[in-house]
Amino acid sequence: ANTEVGKLLSAEAEFDPEKAAAMKAKAESKSKPEKLPYAEPNAFGMKISKGKKGASKDYFMFAEAFEPYTVEGPEGDKLREEGMIDADPNGNGLCSLAEIDTFVLKRLLSKYPNTGKG
């Protein structure tokens, strides 16, 4: 291969530790992710930042609609059982993509009713 990495990996090339170290340092300097503002873990255990470099308002509204299903204990168990009944209207114990789509839409509309204002 004619790339620097390809040349390093080819059987014909001699290993140059200084060149390899320089290439590694260059690659590592490019791969460091930009730090986002600190975020507390949500009910799903994910740390998601708000604001310009974080998730959108729509994401947080979506997550808020489903966070009650993450509650541990009898209250959460009851919500999840009710959710499964809502998501599996034919009661076969399986949820098709169409059934999940309908469940999500109904849940979002119950949380955020369509007011016709936008």
N, C-alpha and C positions, 0 to 999 in steps of 0.2 A: 504494500500500500504506500501511497505517496504522502500520507499525512505524517505528522511528527509522531503520533502514537503508533501508527502502522510501522514506521521505521524502527521505533523502539522495540516493537513486538516481533519484527521479522527475524528469522534465524540468521540472516546474513549480517545484521547490524551488531556492533559491539555496544555493550551496555556502558553508558556514561552516567554515573551517579549524580554528578552536578547538574547535568541537563535534566535528568529525571526529577530531581528535587525542585528545580526551577519550574518545571511543567506542573508538578503537583501543587506547589504554592500558588501558581497562577490560577489553576482550576479551583482550588479551595477559596481563593479570594473572590471569585465570581459567584460561587454557589451559596454564600451566606445569605439567608433570607433577611429581608428588612424586618426590623422589630415592629410589631403592632402594639398599640396601647394595651395595657394589662386588662384582662377580662376575667371575671369570675366564671367558674364552670356552671353551665345551665343544668337543667334536670336530666339531660341526656349525657352529662359528663364532659361536654365539649366546651372549650374556652373560645368564644367567638366575640371579637371586638365589634364595637359600634363605630359609626362615623365614616369618614371619607375612605379610609383604608380597610374598614371592616365590612360586616354584612349589612345588607340593606334593611330598611324599616319593614319591608314586605317579608323578609326572612324571619324577623323577630315576631311579627304578627302570626305567621304560619306556625312557628314553633310554639307560640303561646297557646294556640288552639289545641295542640296535642300534648302539651306538658302534663295536664291532669292524668293522662294515662300512664305516666311514669311514677306516680306515687306508690311507695311501697306499703304493704300491709293490706288489710281487708278492704279499705276504701278503694285503693288502686285495683285490687283484684276484681271488685264489683264493676268498676268502670271498664276495665279491659274485657270482662265477660259481656257487658252490655255492648261494647264496641264491636266485639266479634259477632254478636247477633245482628247488629246493624250492618256490618260489612259482609255478612254471609246470609242474605235474605232467603235463599233456598234451603239453608240448613244442612248442606252436604259436608260441612267441616272444611271446605276449601274456599278460598277467595280468588276469583278470577281478577284480571286486571280491570275489567269493566266494573266489577263489584267494588274493588278498592277505589277506583276513580269516583264512583258514586258516593261512597262513604266519605272520602276526603272532601268532596264538594259539599255534601250535606253538612259536615262538621264545620267547614269554613263559613257557610252561609248561616248556620245557627249562631256562630260566634260573631260574625260580621255581616248582619243582614244587608241586602242590597237596597239602598235607599234611592237609587236612581239619580244620585248627585255626582256621578263620576266614575 
